[in-house]
Amino acid sequence: MQSTGVYWIAVYDILEQAGLEVYLVNARETKNLPGRKSDVQESQWLMKLHTYGLLRNSFRPSQEIRTMRTYWRQRNDLVRAAGRHIQRIQKALTQMNLQLANVLSDLSGVTGQAIIKAILAGERDPHKLAAFRNWRVKATQEQIARSLEGNWQEDLLFVLKQEQDGYEFCQQQMAECDRRLKQYLQQREDRSQGASLPEEKRKERLKKKKGNAPQFDLRTELFRMTGTDLTQIDGIDVMTATTILSEAGWDMSKWQTEHHFVSWLRLCPDNKVSGDKIIGKGRLPTNNRITNTLKMAASSLRTSNTYVGAQFRRLRTKLGAPVAIKAMAAKLARLVYRMLRYGMQYVDQGAKFYEAQHRNLQIAHLKWKAAKLGFRITQLAA
């Protein structure tokens, strides 16, 4: 059967429960039938292709993973919806000439929410509103007060209240998703085999209090469920690890090698080969959630003082940002595959080790090139 929208899911589940092996195929690979097609002709065409062994079965995780994926996708949708409410709150404030965004980096923070709630409660004095300033805010109380001298309009205050209510509703729904997800993860089998959770990286400890972060110890639950801690890989935080596990699961045996896994993520080169020669290179567009998440994780390595951070900076200088991000996303995917498939532990060797290793490779290449031209390079003593 072809994957069309979400209509195939109910039929797929029924056939799977009946004990049938269902092949879910990509419609892009079966669209070569010419002319106008009916559903009967489509089914006959699929049957003929399957008879000749020309169809590939698409990956679909088990029901255990699909349930976790449903909760996580719903939570991500609520995060995006809450972000849209914050944008409309900022728009309403700007229309009233309240330049609060110039002094606060995030209106969903403690200070921003306290000021907005006070405005909706009827407070109009800029200095009293600025008194809600949290000590972490860099702007002074006087600067905040100057940004709150606006034109109070009833219609825009109504919009502000509507958007604030919508934002708070999204936060309540996210908290409910966190409770259901925590309950579900606690019911899963413990695969840690008594192993202790590795020490959390310092950068992850600083990110813990982020506004949209889960309100429970998600990292511990993921380690108990999978037996490995993906957050030890530089660039991958607990949110990225949850996306990977909720989309692909922890059983990497579905992919024969790490190269197959990278190819499934469409992070491999799209080389057009003819006669064992590459005659062209194309692009592999995809909307795979794991791919997009790994690319975001790879782009965060730009300032990382780690082995993969140094490698990313070199590739970025040599090949440009888009190619470097894709290459490092593929490397992160391989590290994830090895940890989940073979239980390997990730150990960062540091940026200095990578730079020294790269320097030695350059020296060896220069010596080889000089020897080929009939010269010999002698390294001077330091």
Long-range contacts (C-beta under 8 A, 24 or more apart in sequence): 1-25, 1-46, 2-26, 2-27, 2-30, 2-42, 2-46, 3-27, 3-58, 12-60, 23-50, 23-55, 23-57, 24-57, 24-58, 24-60, 25-55, 25-56, 25-57, 25-58, 26-56, 26-58, 29-55, 29-56, 30-55, 59-248, 59-254, 59-264, 61-247, 61-248, 61-249, 62-249, 64-188, 64-249, 65-245, 65-246, 65-248, 65-249, 67-184, 68-181, 68-184, 68-185, 68-245, 68-246, 69-246, 69-247, 71-177, 71-180, 71-181, 71-184, 71-246, 72-181, 72-242, 72-243, 72-246, 73-246, 74-177, 75-174, 75-177, 75-178, 75-181, 78-170, 78-173, 78-174, 78-177, 79-170, 79-174, 79-212, 81-166, 81-170, 82-108, 82-167, 82-170, 82-171, 82-174, 82-212, 85-163, 85-164, 85-166, 85-167, 85-170, 86-167, 88-159, 88-163, 89-116, 89-160, 89-163, 89-164, 89-167, 92-156, 92-159, 92-160, 92-163, 93-150, 93-160, 95-153, 95-156, 96-150, 96-151, 96-152, 96-153, 96-156, 96-157, 97-149, 97-150, 97-151, 98-147, 98-148, 98-150, 99-147, 100-144, 100-147, 100-148, 102-147, 103-137, 103-139, 103-143, 103-144, 103-147, 104-137, 104-139, 104-144, 106-211, 108-167, 108-211, 109-134, 109-211, 110-134, 110-136, 111-137, 111-144, 115-144, 115-148, 116-160, 116-164, 117-164, 119-157, 119-160, 120-157, 120-160, 120-161, 120-164, 124-152, 174-212, 175-215, 178-214, 178-215, 178-216, 181-214, 181-218, 182-214, 182-216, 182-218, 182-221, 185-218, 185-221, 185-222, 185-224, 185-225, 186-221, 188-224, 188-225, 189-225, 190-224, 190-225, 191-224, 191-225, 191-226, 191-227, 191-250, 192-223, 192-224, 192-227, 193-227, 195-227, 197-223, 197-229, 198-229, 198-232, 200-231, 201-231, 201-232, 204-231, 204-237, 204-238, 207-237, 213-238, 213-239, 214-238, 218-242, 225-250, 226-250, 226-340, 227-343, 228-339, 228-340, 228-343, 230-336, 230-339, 230-340, 232-345, 232-346, 233-332, 233-335, 233-336, 233-339, 233-346, 234-301, 234-304, 234-306, 234-307, 234-308, 234-309, 234-348, 235-297, 235-298, 235-300, 235-301, 235-304, 235-308, 235-328, 235-332, 236-297, 236-332, 236-336, 237-297, 240-293, 240-294, 240-296, 240-297, 243-289, 243-290, 243-293, 244-290, 244-293, 244-294, 244-336, 247-288, 247-289, 247-290, 248-290, 250-340, 251-340, 252-337, 252-340, 252-341, 253-341, 255-337, 258-333, 258-334, 258-337, 258-338, 258-341, 261-333, 261-334, 261-337, 262-330, 262-333, 262-334, 262-337, 265-290, 265-291, 265-294, 265-329, 265-330, 265-333, 266-291, 267-291, 267-294, 267-326, 267-329, 267-330, 267-333, 268-330, 290-333, 291-329, 294-329, 294-332, 294-333, 295-325, 295-326, 295-329, 297-329, 297-332, 298-324, 298-325, 298-326, 298-328, 298-329, 298-331, 298-332, 299-325, 301-328, 305-350, 305-351, 306-348, 306-350, 306-351, 307-348, 307-349, 307-350, 307-351, 307-353, 307-354, 308-332, 308-348, 309-351, 310-351, 310-354, 310-355, 310-358, 311-354, 314-358
